[in-house]
Amino acid sequence: MPSPDARPTHEVSNQSRPFRDVNLFTSDRILREVVTREGGGAAIPQLMTFGAKTGSAEAFERGRLANDNPPRLRAFDEKGRRLDVIEFHPAYHECMALSMEQGLHCGSFEHLTGSPRPGANVIRAAGSYMAAQMEAGHCCPMTMTNAAIATLLTQPELAKAWLPKMFARTYDRSLRPSADKASVTFGMGMTEKQGGTDVRANTSRAEPAGGDGEYLLTGHKWFLSAPMSDAFLMLAQAPGGLSCFLVPRFLPDDSVNPLQFQRLKDKLGNRSNASSEVEFAGAHGWLVGAEGRGVSAIIEMVTHTRLDCVVSSAALMRLGLATAIQHCQERKVFGTVLTEQPLMLSVLADLALDSEAATQLAFRLAGAFDRPDTGEDRAWRRVMTPVAKYWVCKIAPNFAYEAMECLGGNGYVEENGLARIYREAPVNAIWEGSGNVMGLDVLRILMNEPEAAATVLDKLADQSRGERRLSSHIEKVRELLHRPRELEANARTFMEGVAMAAAACLLRLNAPAFVADAFVASRLDGPRHRTYGTGLGRADSAAIVARATPSLARV
């Protein structure tokens, strides 16, 4: 009898290869360019190695397994005793180990260990960009741990106790006292049921318990990110007002801190990563900063997490685009390869413009984190962190959908990975401050730090010289500042306008003219287009797609 696979009806033809075994660094021309431009060139050999690992077939399979087998909460043992243990598929732990070996959990601050590293934030952003393409959910504890360092530095005695193991590049998945572990990770607990983003409405209480900054916390958190972590930064109401606390899983006497996980969130995407609801009655926490200054203490952490949201969204866009381009290069429809069909070429080119704009913005922002002492970069970091977080993270979901449609029905099924990107894409726009929260942040900057906004807008205006459409766009953005009564309702318009102006200027400075001109013409001139593949006019779509095309040399 013939083998079932030998039947003529089972022959597979006119199908693209799976997007795997591709070096995510060497195959990505734009990523290589922005890393070099923003000061991370010394790490290119290391990034090439990491790109081969994260783009391998084994890495993408880990990502699939980690998401197909989401974490489970074991709240009790068989005798009814509290366990509060989160169980993960081994593939998730393998992703964690790879990213921690790369230093994605601490890379922004390794200069504190006595080894200065120029371009540290850019290098870490490049690693995060590739790790998110491999598997995005595990990037949450990477982000939280790295960003927590910024807040711990405000409390030197806590930093001295915790930072050495936060800088370790090994991954210790065990649940035991930090003193017995090779490395530790951090999570965050800010929001509560009744307040959400309005953390000043938090009702969790913190009562002093000793003279060394120790408090007893009672209350709940509606979202506790990365609950498998060794410690958390939490907000609670102390006698002096809303304050920030370090809350470890284990206490100095090795007993378990009473954090009782109620359930894990059943999320749209980000399914490999655990997010929980937690209750605590008499949990021990140590004050970070001063009483009543909790928001100030944690704001540096939030700033770093917002940068990671921008990088991760740009990464998901890149993976969606690369997958779509490869498919369209290898798939014939009506007898013609898809990339030779003008209609499909217009869609891919339009996607490529947004993908490069997002990547240029993300790495210009990462570079500003590496150069905090210059006035221009300080202003960029302050203004463009919420602006880029708003725009890049907002355009990612619709981008992911369009990339998915490029594969037709194949894109809609789970095996091709684009469905997971589509579910993952909204998370960065919602977490770490939704769109309206970014708008309110920008309004505060305009009110309290007008010189920062002026610095950014003046620089953009200078960079726009010679491009009438871009200059006109920037002037329209400026006009909003002269209508303060309308500004709050139009904060999103202002942020989008600044983001697109900044992206256009970066493309004019760093990308070929056919990219920059097409972006300006299709985004800033004439009527607004709401779907991809419209409004490109006479743009050189073939050249735009060629620039974005991944090198498919197998690793």
Secondary structure, 3 states (H helix, E strand, C coil): CCCHHHCHHHCCCCCCCCCCCECCCCCCHHHHHHHHHCCCHHHHHHHHHHHHHHCCHHHHHHHHHHHHCCCEEEEECCCCCEEEEEECCHHHHHHHHHHHHHCCCCHHHHHHHCCCCCCHHHHHHHHHHHHHHHCCCCHHHHHHHHHHHHHHCCCHHHHHHHHHHHCCCCCCCCCCCHHHCCCCCEEEECCCCCCCCCHHHCCCEEEECCCCCEEEEEEEEEEEECCCCCEEEEEEEECCEEEEEEEECECCCCCECCEEEEEECCCCCCCCCCEEEEEEEEEEEEEECCCCCHHHHHHHHHHHHHHHHHHHHHHHHHHHHHHHHHHHHHCEECCEEHHHCHHHHHHHHHHHHHHHHHHHHHHHHHHHHHCCCCHHHHHHHHHHHHHHHHHHHHHHHHHHHHHHHHCCHHHHCHHHCHHHHHHHCCHHHHCCCCHHHHHHHHHHHHHHCHHHHHHHHHHHHHHCCCCHHHHHHHHHHHHHHCCHHHHCCCHHHHHHHHHHHHHHHHHHHHCCHHHHHHHHHHHCCCCCCCCCCCCCCCCCHHHHHHHHCCCCCEC
